[in-house]
Amino acid sequence: MSEENNSEELRPSKMRGVAFPKAKYGVILAVVIIIVVNLIYYKETIFSFFK
């Protein structure tokens, strides 16, 4: 039974009260950030295709 209690408390004591977002939201946020940064960085190249 002591092994079960140890396996449940994997996070450090200061991080137990922190609510972590779901992993899928992190993936969506990362993809959106990558797209936005690439749009800003390659803005002139992308708009040159439409001219």
C-alpha angles and dihedrals in degrees: 000000000000089000090058092053092049093050093052094054101061097137122079116261094252092053098049094089094049114102109221119206121241116275094239091060090053091052092049091048092049092051092048092049092049091050093048093048091049091049090053094044097044098032096124094046093049094047091048089066091059095052 
